[in-house]
């Protein structure tokens, strides 16, 4: 009787061990499948997010380089990222419009300034040639300053237009500039207003060179 009971208990124990092993194997495979499915989903979601983010990054880089994005840019991914991409496109169009307005303004400004500037220079030349009558030494000095200022103004207008055309194609370069002639030119250009206000300018330069940027 005892032997039979032991046999039944032993058999039942072995059966339980087999069931536990089978269930453990089942749960092990189930965990592996869940892990693989989770990994695939993570990779898919990462690709869905990283792709649009990289696209937006490229768009921002092109904007920073001053290049137009055009209308051929396509968007994918979450709606939030698509919305950001659309706003970047709008920003690109807005910047292009502002740039065109700036070019147009500078063209009109140049035209509006050149006409009175030409009249000023012609009048100054007539005065310098003493067509309207002889000039005193002080008057000749004033006429010379007016002529120099008008020439500098014309040069500045031409440089402004040239810079506007070339700034997108050329990097800024630095070069050495003689400081003394530059300061003398500035002081001379403002000599008439200074004289009218009874002001005198003393120049004492310590440095000999300065840096100047060039766009082309």
Backbone as ProteinMPNN parsed JSONL, in Angstrom:
{"seq_chain_A": "XXXXXXXXXXXXXXXXXXXXXXXXXXXXXXXXXXXXXXXXXXXXXXXXXXXXXXXXXXXXXXXXXXXXXXXXXXXXXXXXXXXXXXXXXXXXXXXXXXXXXXXXXXXXXXXXXXXXXXXXXXXXXXXXXXXXXXXXXXXXXXXXXXXXXXXXXXXXXXXXXXXXXXXXXXXXXXXXXXXXXXXXXXXXXXXXXXXXXXXXXXXXXXXXXXXXXXXX", "coords_chain_A": {"N_chain_A": [[0.841, -1.199, 0.0], [1.876, 1.227, 0.838], [3.953, 1.342, -0.951], [2.591, 1.577, -3.345], [1.417, 4.056, -2.995], [3.678, 5.678, -2.938], [4.525, 5.346, -5.544], [2.466, 6.508, -6.999], [2.623, 9.15, -6.082], [5.208, 9.825, -6.957], [4.895, 9.576, -9.713], [3.019, 11.542, -10.137], [4.517, 13.79, -9.436], [6.493, 13.782, -11.425], [4.884, 14.293, -13.619], [3.989, 16.866, -13.018], [6.43, 18.215, -13.138], [7.004, 17.953, -15.874], [4.896, 19.444, -16.957], [5.461, 21.94, -15.894], [7.93, 22.432, -17.148], [7.138, 22.47, -19.843], [5.375, 24.648, -19.822], [7.164, 26.622, -19.063], [8.868, 26.629, -21.281], [7.033, 27.433, -23.209], [6.317, 29.999, -22.318], [8.818, 31.13, -22.534], [9.313, 31.122, -25.34], [7.199, 32.744, -26.034], [7.914, 35.154, -24.789], [10.241, 35.724, -26.238], [9.2, 36.119, -28.808], [7.575, 38.361, -28.323], [9.564, 40.176, -27.607], [11.002, 40.38, -30.04], [8.993, 41.4, -31.709], [8.516, 43.837, -30.414], [11.017, 45.024, -30.764], [11.108, 45.299, -33.559], [8.968, 47.088, -33.896], [9.924, 49.306, -32.491], [12.129, 49.973, -34.109], [10.79, 50.607, -36.482], [9.181, 52.807, -35.681], [11.209, 54.527, -34.908], [12.476, 54.947, -37.356], [10.381, 56.201, -38.691], [10.286, 58.609, -37.337], [12.935, 59.637, -37.248], [13.577, 59.964, -39.953], [11.825, 62.121, -41.026], [12.757, 64.121, -39.243], [15.462, 64.379, -39.974], [15.035, 65.297, -42.554], [13.849, 67.781, -42.041], [16.018, 68.965, -40.764], [17.835, 69.149, -42.909], [16.446, 70.977, -44.473], [16.515, 73.264, -42.842], [19.27, 73.71, -42.82], [19.674, 74.377, -45.514], [18.239, 76.742, -45.621], [19.816, 78.255, -43.886], [22.089, 78.476, -45.453], [21.229, 80.177, -47.336], [19.861, 79.269, -49.557], [17.11, 78.528, -51.727], [14.205, 76.6, -50.924], [12.303, 75.652, -52.667], [9.356, 74.174, -54.233], [9.141, 71.463, -54.285], [9.463, 69.839, -52.127], [8.709, 67.078, -50.149], [6.75, 65.701, -47.479], [6.687, 63.466, -44.718], [5.708, 61.242, -42.043], [4.882, 61.852, -38.549], [2.032, 63.988, -37.837], [2.668, 66.336, -36.488], [5.369, 66.808, -37.129], [5.112, 67.102, -39.889], [3.649, 69.439, -39.919], [5.544, 71.227, -38.871], [7.417, 71.126, -40.956], [5.904, 72.283, -43.034], [5.648, 74.884, -42.031], [8.3, 75.676, -42.134], [8.672, 75.718, -44.891], [6.917, 77.805, -45.505], [8.283, 79.855, -44.2], [10.601, 79.927, -45.771], [9.552, 80.812, -48.236], [8.652, 83.303, -47.413], [11.064, 84.565, -46.693], [12.3, 84.619, -49.197], [10.582, 86.358, -50.541], [10.955, 88.711, -49.041], [13.645, 89.131, -49.608], [13.552, 89.667, -52.368], [12.078, 92.035, -52.265], [13.904, 93.64, -50.959], [15.988, 93.803, -52.837], [14.599, 95.142, -54.874], [13.999, 97.535, -53.573], [16.585, 98.587, -53.182], [17.344, 98.977, -55.828], [15.512, 100.964, -56.663], [16.225, 102.921, -54.816], [18.839, 103.5, -55.604], [18.355, 104.593, -58.138], [16.812, 106.852, -57.462], [18.637, 108.306, -55.978], [20.772, 108.786, -57.681], [19.987, 110.662, -59.611], [19.538, 113.318, -58.318], [22.12, 113.442, -57.303], [23.735, 113.549, -59.554], [22.999, 116.066, -60.53], [23.959, 117.622, -58.422], [26.717, 117.181, -58.642], [27.223, 118.27, -61.169], [26.584, 120.956, -60.691], [28.525, 121.534, -58.773], [30.853, 121.217, -60.284], [30.526, 123.314, -62.084], [30.755, 125.471, -60.336], [33.384, 125.025, -59.474], [34.762, 125.459, -61.838], [34.45, 128.108, -61.995], [32.415, 129.3, -63.466], [30.194, 130.81, -62.831], [31.339, 132.956, -61.711], [34.266, 134.416, -60.11], [35.967, 132.749, -57.389], [36.659, 132.917, -53.915], [39.548, 131.902, -51.934], [38.579, 130.496, -49.661], [36.013, 129.81, -50.531], [36.673, 128.171, -52.687], [37.785, 126.055, -51.302], [35.537, 125.066, -49.957], [33.97, 124.282, -52.164], [35.62, 122.302, -53.176], [35.459, 120.418, -51.118], [32.732, 119.786, -51.278], [32.673, 118.63, -53.828], [34.339, 116.412, -53.428], [32.84, 115.043, -51.476], [30.482, 114.448, -52.886], [31.485, 112.71, -54.827], [32.359, 110.638, -53.167], [29.895, 109.826, -52.152], [28.641, 108.844, -54.465], [30.351, 106.721, -54.98], [29.86, 105.143, -52.718], [27.186, 104.42, -53.158], [27.454, 102.854, -55.475], [29.072, 100.813, -54.429], [27.319, 99.732, -52.556], [25.287, 98.627, -54.18], [26.838, 96.817, -55.613], [27.727, 95.157, -53.554], [25.282, 94.107, -52.762], [24.673, 92.514, -54.937], [26.695, 90.586, -54.931], [27.015, 89.437, -52.437], [25.774, 87.011, -51.834], [27.253, 85.157, -53.184], [29.888, 85.204, -52.474], [32.37, 84.743, -49.976], [33.065, 86.419, -46.882], [36.014, 88.247, -46.625], [38.991, 89.204, -44.935], [41.219, 91.961, -44.795], [44.288, 93.845, -44.503], [44.265, 97.307, -43.679], [45.357, 100.595, -44.239], [45.269, 102.797, -41.619], [45.51, 105.56, -41.167], [45.059, 107.117, -43.661], [42.363, 106.446, -43.996], [41.077, 107.524, -41.727], [41.673, 110.219, -42.123], [40.21, 110.714, -44.441], [37.583, 110.42, -43.493], [37.46, 112.479, -41.577], [37.862, 114.69, -43.228], [35.574, 114.543, -44.807], [33.638, 115.328, -43.032], [34.214, 117.895, -42.427], [32.943, 120.332, -43.094], [30.353, 120.323, -41.657], [31.507, 120.253, -39.1], [32.94, 122.647, -39.039], [30.846, 124.459, -39.2], [29.745, 124.174, -36.702], [31.707, 125.154, -35.137], [33.749, 123.386, -34.415], [36.743, 121.538, -33.821], [38.961, 119.057, -34.952], [41.289, 116.844, -33.653], [43.62, 114.448, -34.548], [45.087, 111.553, -33.417], [46.733, 108.86, -33.972], [47.219, 105.595, -32.816], [47.346, 102.934, -33.629], [48.451, 101.364, -36.635], [47.336, 99.766, -38.553], [44.206, 98.361, -39.584], [41.355, 96.111, -39.644], [39.512, 95.187, -42.521], [36.513, 94.162, -44.038], [35.683, 92.257, -46.931], [33.403, 91.562, -49.538], [33.793, 90.399, -51.909]], "CA_chain_A": [[0.0, 0.0, 0.0], [2.809, 2.358, 0.911], [4.701, 1.37, -2.207], [1.691, 2.09, -4.381], [1.258, 5.5, -2.765], [4.91, 6.332, -3.38], [4.561, 5.321, -7.01], [1.51, 7.515, -7.489], [3.175, 10.48, -5.784], [6.355, 10.04, -7.838], [4.363, 9.787, -11.061], [2.394, 12.862, -10.164], [5.586, 14.777, -9.395], [7.098, 13.856, -12.749], [3.923, 14.954, -14.509], [4.035, 18.295, -12.715], [7.686, 18.747, -13.656], [6.881, 18.085, -17.319], [4.003, 20.567, -17.242], [6.195, 23.178, -15.595], [8.928, 22.618, -18.201], [6.437, 22.856, -21.065], [4.888, 26.017, -19.664], [8.326, 27.505, -19.093], [9.303, 26.75, -22.672], [6.016, 28.213, -23.922], [6.476, 31.4, -21.945], [10.091, 31.588, -23.073], [9.107, 31.457, -26.746], [6.298, 33.895, -26.09], [8.707, 36.336, -24.446], [11.139, 36.002, -27.357], [8.398, 36.695, -29.894], [7.204, 39.715, -27.914], [10.765, 41.007, -27.686], [11.293, 40.653, -31.448], [7.956, 42.303, -32.217], [8.773, 45.159, -29.83], [12.206, 45.573, -31.408], [10.722, 45.729, -34.906], [8.134, 48.282, -33.769], [10.8, 50.419, -32.109], [12.89, 50.365, -35.292], [9.877, 51.262, -37.421], [8.829, 54.13, -35.167], [12.416, 55.355, -34.972], [12.647, 55.341, -38.755], [9.31, 57.144, -39.017], [10.56, 59.9, -36.709], [14.262, 60.129, -37.615], [13.55, 60.4, -41.351], [11.333, 63.5, -41.125], [13.625, 65.048, -38.507], [16.616, 64.627, -40.84], [14.562, 66.13, -43.656], [13.71, 69.141, -41.512], [17.376, 69.472, -40.528], [18.391, 69.553, -44.207], [15.759, 72.205, -44.882], [17.049, 74.371, -42.046], [20.627, 73.97, -43.3], [19.575, 75.094, -46.786], [17.843, 78.116, -45.304], [20.984, 78.931, -43.333], [23.025, 78.744, -46.54], [20.632, 81.162, -48.235], [19.308, 78.63, -50.746], [15.655, 78.373, -51.716], [13.758, 75.214, -50.773], [11.454, 75.26, -53.782], [8.043, 73.614, -53.908], [9.16, 70.023, -54.538], [9.777, 69.136, -50.886], [7.603, 66.249, -49.662], [6.83, 65.452, -46.047], [6.112, 62.223, -44.203], [5.894, 61.129, -40.612], [3.79, 62.35, -37.706], [1.412, 65.242, -38.272], [3.373, 67.47, -35.889], [6.564, 67.073, -37.924], [4.67, 67.636, -41.177], [3.28, 70.837, -39.688], [6.798, 71.987, -38.757], [7.964, 71.242, -42.305], [5.119, 73.271, -43.77], [6.003, 76.213, -41.53], [9.629, 76.004, -42.657], [8.449, 76.105, -46.284], [6.345, 79.152, -45.48], [9.368, 80.768, -43.836], [11.469, 80.06, -46.938], [8.873, 81.686, -49.195], [8.634, 84.652, -46.843], [12.413, 85.116, -46.809], [12.532, 84.91, -50.615], [9.836, 87.571, -50.87], [11.64, 89.843, -48.418], [14.886, 89.36, -50.348], [13.197, 90.339, -53.618], [11.7, 93.405, -51.924], [15.129, 94.376, -50.631], [16.655, 94.108, -54.105], [13.822, 96.163, -55.558], [14.182, 98.801, -52.85], [17.919, 99.115, -53.459], [17.365, 99.484, -57.205], [14.812, 102.247, -56.673], [17.025, 103.879, -54.054], [19.952, 103.915, -56.449], [17.844, 105.478, -59.188], [16.376, 108.116, -56.872], [19.789, 109.055, -55.481], [21.704, 109.15, -58.745], [19.538, 111.862, -60.327], [19.976, 114.554, -57.631], [23.57, 113.435, -57.13], [24.317, 114.036, -60.807], [22.795, 117.521, -60.554], [24.879, 118.204, -57.449], [28.075, 117.151, -59.171], [27.315, 119.245, -62.259], [26.652, 122.285, -60.096], [29.83, 121.687, -58.126], [31.853, 121.412, -61.335], [30.369, 124.681, -62.588], [31.355, 126.369, -59.351], [34.833, 124.833, -59.476], [35.291, 126.083, -63.06], [34.198, 129.545, -61.838], [31.54, 129.752, -64.547], [29.278, 131.828, -62.305], [32.104, 134.058, -61.144], [35.471, 134.001, -59.374], [35.779, 132.27, -56.021], [37.716, 133.186, -52.943], [40.182, 130.648, -51.493], [37.694, 129.759, -48.755], [34.945, 129.226, -51.337], [37.254, 127.056, -53.437], [37.93, 124.927, -50.372], [34.203, 124.503, -49.743], [33.579, 123.596, -53.397], [36.418, 121.075, -53.252], [34.888, 119.461, -50.17], [31.463, 119.331, -51.846], [32.969, 117.724, -54.944], [34.844, 115.156, -52.861], [31.739, 114.356, -50.8], [29.574, 113.895, -53.897], [32.151, 111.547, -55.418], [32.309, 109.556, -52.18], [28.521, 109.333, -52.092], [28.422, 108.021, -55.643], [31.107, 105.488, -54.788], [29.147, 104.338, -51.725], [26.001, 103.847, -53.804], [27.908, 101.773, -56.347], [29.52, 99.708, -53.581], [26.135, 99.116, -51.964], [24.657, 97.786, -55.195], [27.753, 95.715, -55.915], [27.667, 94.242, -52.409], [23.984, 93.441, -52.797], [24.703, 91.492, -55.987], [27.725, 89.57, -54.764], [27.14, 88.915, -51.079], [25.304, 85.628, -51.763], [28.164, 84.271, -53.899], [31.267, 85.343, -52.009], [32.591, 84.741, -48.528], [33.687, 87.64, -46.364], [37.452, 88.137, -46.434], [39.587, 90.308, -44.18], [42.513, 92.409, -45.3], [44.865, 94.973, -43.775], [43.942, 98.632, -44.213], [46.073, 101.711, -43.629], [44.277, 103.502, -40.811], [45.647, 107.022, -41.25], [44.29, 107.695, -44.778], [40.932, 106.238, -43.782], [40.611, 108.516, -40.752], [41.754, 111.538, -42.758], [39.076, 110.833, -45.362], [36.368, 110.631, -42.7], [37.52, 113.823, -40.987], [37.677, 115.659, -44.303], [34.177, 114.506, -45.256], [32.792, 115.984, -42.022], [34.829, 119.167, -42.047], [31.979, 121.427, -43.189], [29.491, 120.37, -40.461], [32.304, 120.586, -37.914], [33.248, 124.077, -39.088], [29.617, 125.203, -38.901], [29.514, 124.095, -35.254], [32.908, 125.652, -34.461], [34.43, 122.227, -33.839], [38.051, 121.223, -34.382], [39.278, 117.643, -34.738], [42.694, 116.451, -33.549], [43.762, 113.017, -34.793], [46.317, 110.966, -32.872], [46.549, 107.431, -34.225], [48.165, 104.681, -32.178], [47.473, 101.752, -34.485], [48.779, 101.658, -38.021], [46.521, 98.937, -39.437], [42.896, 97.904, -39.115], [40.794, 95.047, -40.475], [38.374, 95.551, -43.348], [35.876, 92.996, -44.655], [35.347, 92.356, -48.336], [32.432, 90.551, -49.955], [34.174, 89.83, -53.197]], "C_chain_A": [[0.882, 1.256, 0.0], [3.572, 2.496, -0.396], [3.859, 1.957, -3.335], [1.515, 3.593, -4.24], [2.49, 6.262, -3.238], [4.971, 6.413, -4.908], [3.641, 6.389, -7.596], [2.058, 8.925, -7.27], [4.335, 10.807, -6.717], [5.896, 10.342, -9.263], [3.73, 11.17, -11.197], [3.438, 13.967, -10.156], [6.256, 14.937, -10.752], [6.187, 14.577, -13.747], [3.923, 16.465, -14.293], [5.312, 18.939, -13.252], [7.626, 18.949, -15.174], [5.996, 19.276, -17.697], [4.698, 21.908, -16.99], [7.223, 23.477, -16.685], [8.28, 23.081, -19.498], [5.941, 24.303, -20.987], [6.047, 27.025, -19.684], [8.84, 27.717, -20.509], [8.338, 27.618, -23.484], [6.162, 29.706, -23.613], [7.794, 31.977, -22.456], [9.972, 31.993, -24.535], [8.208, 32.691, -26.896], [7.043, 35.198, -25.774], [9.641, 36.723, -25.583], [10.392, 36.66, -28.514], [8.003, 38.136, -29.561], [8.39, 40.674, -27.994], [11.082, 41.375, -29.135], [10.273, 41.619, -32.05], [8.179, 43.726, -31.694], [9.973, 45.826, -30.495], [11.885, 46.093, -32.803], [9.892, 47.012, -34.846], [8.962, 49.505, -33.386], [11.597, 50.917, -33.311], [12.014, 51.104, -36.297], [9.525, 52.673, -36.956], [10.029, 55.077, -35.197], [12.655, 55.855, -36.387], [11.601, 56.38, -39.16], [9.591, 58.535, -38.455], [11.886, 60.485, -37.187], [14.272, 60.654, -39.045], [13.028, 61.82, -41.512], [12.201, 64.515, -40.39], [14.866, 65.387, -39.333], [16.23, 65.523, -42.012], [14.422, 67.585, -43.217], [15.081, 69.764, -41.256], [18.022, 69.933, -41.83], [17.749, 70.85, -44.704], [16.31, 73.417, -44.137], [18.466, 74.723, -42.496], [20.604, 74.744, -44.618], [19.146, 76.543, -46.566], [19.028, 78.91, -44.761], [22.016, 79.277, -44.385], [22.471, 79.742, -47.548], [20.064, 80.582, -49.505], [17.809, 78.446, -50.597], [15.299, 76.895, -51.618], [12.945, 74.745, -51.96], [10.133, 74.685, -53.293], [7.992, 72.101, -54.067], [9.468, 69.211, -53.291], [8.543, 68.375, -50.429], [7.842, 65.915, -48.201], [6.16, 64.121, -45.724], [6.358, 62.189, -42.703], [4.714, 61.664, -39.838], [3.284, 63.713, -38.167], [2.134, 66.461, -37.705], [4.61, 67.839, -36.694], [6.195, 67.601, -39.303], [4.282, 69.106, -41.049], [4.519, 71.721, -39.57], [7.429, 72.184, -40.134], [7.222, 72.267, -43.144], [5.436, 74.694, -43.314], [7.387, 76.639, -42.02], [9.523, 76.411, -44.125], [7.871, 77.519, -46.372], [7.415, 80.189, -45.151], [10.304, 80.993, -45.016], [10.846, 80.987, -47.979], [8.859, 83.13, -48.705], [10.004, 85.316, -46.972], [12.739, 85.463, -48.259], [11.813, 86.191, -51.028], [10.512, 88.809, -50.286], [12.937, 90.172, -49.15], [14.608, 90.079, -51.664], [12.794, 91.792, -53.364], [12.926, 94.253, -51.601], [15.884, 94.763, -51.902], [15.921, 95.223, -54.854], [13.993, 97.528, -54.892], [15.539, 99.421, -53.155], [18.019, 99.647, -54.887], [16.682, 100.848, -57.3], [15.614, 103.318, -55.925], [18.185, 104.403, -54.883], [19.487, 104.892, -57.522], [17.477, 106.845, -58.62], [17.552, 108.963, -56.385], [20.692, 109.547, -56.606], [21.288, 110.438, -59.45], [19.915, 113.15, -59.599], [21.483, 114.602, -57.425], [24.264, 113.942, -58.39], [24.162, 115.553, -60.92], [23.751, 118.219, -59.593], [26.302, 118.262, -57.998], [28.245, 118.147, -60.31], [27.405, 120.669, -61.711], [27.99, 122.545, -59.433], [30.927, 121.924, -59.15], [31.757, 122.816, -61.935], [30.981, 125.689, -61.624], [32.879, 126.264, -59.368], [35.478, 125.474, -60.698], [35.067, 127.591, -63.074], [33.385, 130.105, -63.007], [30.645, 130.89, -64.077], [30.02, 133.0, -61.675], [33.309, 133.549, -60.378], [35.143, 133.638, -57.929], [36.955, 132.692, -55.158], [38.375, 131.867, -52.544], [39.3, 129.828, -50.557], [36.559, 129.09, -49.525], [35.457, 128.053, -52.17], [37.411, 125.822, -52.551], [36.587, 124.247, -50.127], [33.747, 123.728, -50.969], [34.343, 122.291, -53.546], [35.873, 120.004, -52.314], [33.566, 118.91, -50.694], [31.688, 118.34, -52.984], [33.455, 116.373, -54.433], [33.73, 114.361, -52.192], [30.776, 113.736, -51.799], [30.18, 112.674, -54.576], [32.133, 110.359, -54.45], [30.908, 108.967, -52.076], [28.203, 108.446, -53.287], [29.147, 106.68, -55.518], [30.411, 104.571, -53.793], [27.906, 103.692, -52.32], [26.39, 102.681, -54.699], [28.382, 100.569, -55.539], [28.344, 98.983, -52.943], [25.453, 98.184, -52.951], [25.535, 96.587, -55.534], [27.757, 94.687, -54.792], [26.369, 93.454, -52.41], [23.959, 92.329, -53.832], [25.61, 90.323, -55.634], [27.773, 88.921, -53.39], [26.702, 87.457, -50.979], [26.298, 84.654, -52.371], [29.58, 84.286, -53.348], [31.323, 85.338, -50.497], [33.291, 86.033, -48.11], [35.167, 87.384, -46.105], [37.957, 89.384, -45.709], [40.937, 90.675, -44.781], [42.987, 93.594, -44.467], [44.543, 96.292, -44.481], [44.782, 99.671, -43.479], [45.065, 102.607, -42.911], [44.33, 105.018, -41.008], [44.888, 107.622, -42.433], [42.785, 107.547, -44.597], [40.362, 107.278, -42.823], [40.639, 109.916, -41.36], [40.596, 111.759, -43.726], [37.783, 111.12, -44.613], [36.339, 112.04, -42.11], [37.278, 114.887, -42.045], [36.23, 115.711, -44.773], [33.25, 115.235, -44.298], [33.342, 117.358, -41.621], [33.843, 120.33, -42.108], [31.011, 121.461, -42.01], [30.258, 120.738, -39.197], [32.628, 122.078, -37.877], [32.018, 124.913, -38.744], [29.321, 125.213, -37.406], [30.732, 124.529, -34.443], [33.642, 124.519, -33.741], [35.743, 121.995, -34.574], [38.422, 119.791, -33.996], [40.781, 117.445, -34.719], [42.776, 114.934, -33.656], [45.114, 112.559, -34.276], [46.156, 109.453, -32.948], [47.645, 106.634, -33.533], [48.418, 103.457, -33.055], [47.753, 102.189, -35.919], [47.873, 100.916, -39.004], [45.197, 98.627, -38.778], [42.414, 96.825, -40.065], [39.619, 95.592, -41.261], [37.835, 94.284, -44.001], [35.568, 93.293, -46.108], [34.37, 91.25, -48.676], [32.825, 89.909, -51.259], [35.647, 90.091, -53.445]], "O_chain_A": [[0.645, 2.207, -0.746], [3.808, 3.6, -0.886], [4.346, 2.726, -4.164], [1.468, 4.318, -5.234], [2.39, 7.328, -3.846], [5.408, 7.412, -5.479], [3.99, 7.077, -8.555], [1.972, 9.781, -8.15], [4.439, 11.929, -7.212], [6.426, 11.231, -9.93], [3.879, 11.858, -12.207], [3.251, 14.989, -10.816], [6.554, 16.049, -11.188], [6.639, 15.352, -14.591], [3.865, 17.242, -15.246], [5.287, 20.061, -13.757], [8.113, 19.948, -15.702], [6.3, 20.019, -18.629], [4.549, 22.864, -17.751], [7.377, 24.625, -17.101], [8.796, 23.969, -20.176], [6.065, 25.074, -21.939], [5.932, 28.119, -20.237], [9.201, 28.829, -20.893], [8.75, 28.42, -24.322], [6.136, 30.552, -24.507], [7.88, 33.164, -22.772], [10.453, 33.052, -24.939], [8.425, 33.549, -27.753], [6.82, 36.219, -26.424], [9.818, 37.907, -25.868], [10.87, 37.62, -29.118], [8.087, 39.022, -30.412], [8.244, 41.829, -28.395], [11.392, 42.528, -29.434], [10.627, 42.532, -32.797], [8.047, 44.697, -32.44], [9.96, 47.028, -30.76], [12.322, 47.176, -33.19], [10.092, 47.919, -35.654], [8.733, 50.604, -33.891], [11.732, 52.123, -33.518], [12.434, 52.098, -36.89], [9.565, 53.62, -37.741], [9.889, 56.268, -35.474], [12.989, 57.02, -36.603], [11.907, 57.325, -39.887], [9.173, 59.534, -39.041], [11.969, 61.674, -37.496], [14.902, 61.674, -39.327], [13.725, 62.657, -42.086], [12.366, 65.643, -40.856], [15.277, 66.546, -39.39], [16.996, 66.398, -42.416], [14.825, 68.503, -43.932], [15.282, 70.953, -41.503], [18.677, 70.975, -41.867], [18.418, 71.708, -45.279], [16.541, 74.469, -44.733], [18.825, 75.9, -42.549], [21.408, 75.653, -44.823], [19.629, 77.454, -47.239], [19.229, 80.072, -45.115], [22.745, 80.258, -44.24], [23.156, 80.112, -48.501], [19.805, 81.323, -50.452], [17.299, 78.235, -49.497], [16.001, 76.042, -52.161], [12.902, 73.546, -52.236], [9.831, 74.707, -52.1], [6.914, 71.512, -53.994], [9.712, 68.008, -53.388], [7.457, 68.946, -50.329], [8.982, 65.852, -47.74], [5.197, 63.713, -46.374], [7.115, 62.996, -42.163], [3.652, 61.905, -40.412], [4.007, 64.483, -38.799], [2.208, 67.5, -38.36], [4.884, 69.017, -36.922], [6.894, 68.462, -39.837], [4.546, 69.912, -41.941], [4.548, 72.831, -40.102], [7.917, 73.269, -40.449], [7.84, 73.035, -43.882], [5.485, 75.61, -44.135], [7.62, 77.817, -42.29], [10.203, 77.341, -44.561], [8.287, 78.321, -47.208], [7.451, 81.266, -45.745], [10.755, 82.115, -45.244], [11.529, 81.845, -48.539], [9.033, 84.063, -49.49], [10.095, 86.493, -47.32], [13.378, 86.48, -48.526], [12.359, 87.008, -51.769], [10.627, 89.834, -50.958], [13.293, 91.341, -49.3], [15.34, 90.996, -52.038], [13.126, 92.677, -54.152], [12.977, 95.438, -51.931], [16.357, 95.891, -52.037], [16.547, 96.132, -55.399], [14.117, 98.548, -55.57], [15.642, 100.63, -53.363], [18.695, 100.645, -55.135], [17.2, 101.77, -57.93], [15.673, 104.473, -56.349], [18.48, 105.598, -54.871], [20.146, 105.898, -57.783], [17.788, 107.875, -59.218], [17.475, 110.192, -56.379], [21.308, 110.607, -56.493], [22.146, 111.226, -59.847], [20.558, 114.011, -60.2], [22.067, 115.685, -57.377], [25.253, 114.67, -58.313], [25.084, 116.244, -61.354], [24.291, 119.279, -59.908], [27.001, 119.263, -57.838], [29.284, 118.799, -60.415], [28.192, 121.483, -62.193], [28.529, 123.649, -59.52], [31.83, 122.73, -58.923], [32.774, 123.432, -62.255], [31.642, 126.641, -62.041], [33.581, 127.271, -59.288], [36.6, 125.975, -60.621], [35.439, 128.275, -64.028], [33.623, 131.219, -63.475], [30.367, 131.822, -64.831], [29.397, 133.931, -61.164], [33.369, 132.369, -60.03], [34.189, 134.141, -57.335], [38.088, 132.805, -55.625], [37.805, 130.805, -52.797], [39.274, 128.601, -50.648], [36.179, 127.958, -49.227], [34.754, 127.057, -52.34], [37.197, 124.693, -52.992], [36.498, 123.02, -50.091], [33.196, 122.634, -50.84], [33.785, 121.287, -53.989], [35.829, 118.826, -52.667], [33.3, 117.714, -50.577], [30.983, 117.337, -53.093], [33.046, 115.324, -54.931], [33.677, 113.138, -52.324], [30.3, 112.62, -51.59], [29.473, 111.71, -54.869], [31.92, 109.218, -54.86], [30.748, 107.756, -51.93], [27.562, 107.406, -53.134], [28.618, 105.638, -55.904], [30.371, 103.357, -53.992], [27.605, 102.537, -52.018], [25.734, 101.639, -54.686], [28.123, 99.427, -55.92], [28.366, 97.76, -52.803], [25.081, 97.067, -52.593], [25.038, 95.477, -55.72], [27.788, 93.483, -55.048], [26.361, 92.265, -52.092], [23.297, 91.31, -53.633], [25.32, 89.185, -56.001], [28.502, 87.948, -53.197], [27.206, 86.728, -50.124], [26.215, 83.452, -52.116], [30.394, 83.445, -53.731], [30.436, 85.862, -49.824], [34.012, 86.65, -48.894], [35.527, 86.413, -45.439], [37.406, 90.474, -45.862], [41.696, 89.81, -45.218], [42.19, 94.261, -43.808], [44.548, 96.376, -45.709], [44.905, 99.634, -42.255], [44.124, 103.111, -43.524], [43.291, 105.679, -41.012], [44.127, 108.567, -42.231], [42.019, 108.423, -45.0], [39.298, 107.845, -43.072], [39.725, 110.709, -41.133], [40.064, 112.865, -43.819], [36.983, 111.955, -45.035], [35.308, 112.711, -42.143], [36.577, 115.869, -41.799], [35.714, 116.78, -45.099], [32.19, 115.712, -44.703], [32.963, 117.906, -40.586], [33.897, 121.225, -41.264], [30.843, 122.518, -41.403], [29.74, 121.44, -38.328], [32.596, 122.7, -36.815], [32.125, 125.944, -38.081], [28.713, 126.156, -36.899], [30.798, 124.311, -33.233], [34.095, 124.677, -32.608], [35.848, 122.222, -35.779], [38.222, 119.371, -32.856], [41.474, 117.833, -35.66], [42.081, 114.218, -32.936], [46.154, 113.104, -34.647], [45.518, 108.844, -32.089], [48.831, 106.946, -33.643], [49.553, 103.005, -33.203], [47.331, 103.263, -36.346], [47.663, 101.363, -40.131], [45.086, 98.63, -37.552], [42.972, 96.634, -41.145], [38.819, 96.367, -40.737], [38.601, 93.438, -44.461], [35.236, 94.42, -46.475], [34.484, 90.133, -48.17], [32.201, 88.927, -51.662], [36.179, 89.693, -54.482]]}, "name": "protein", "num_of_chains": 1, "seq": "XXXXXXXXXXXXXXXXXXXXXXXXXXXXXXXXXXXXXXXXXXXXXXXXXXXXXXXXXXXXXXXXXXXXXXXXXXXXXXXXXXXXXXXXXXXXXXXXXXXXXXXXXXXXXXXXXXXXXXXXXXXXXXXXXXXXXXXXXXXXXXXXXXXXXXXXXXXXXXXXXXXXXXXXXXXXXXXXXXXXXXXXXXXXXXXXXXXXXXXXXXXXXXXXXXXXXXXX"}
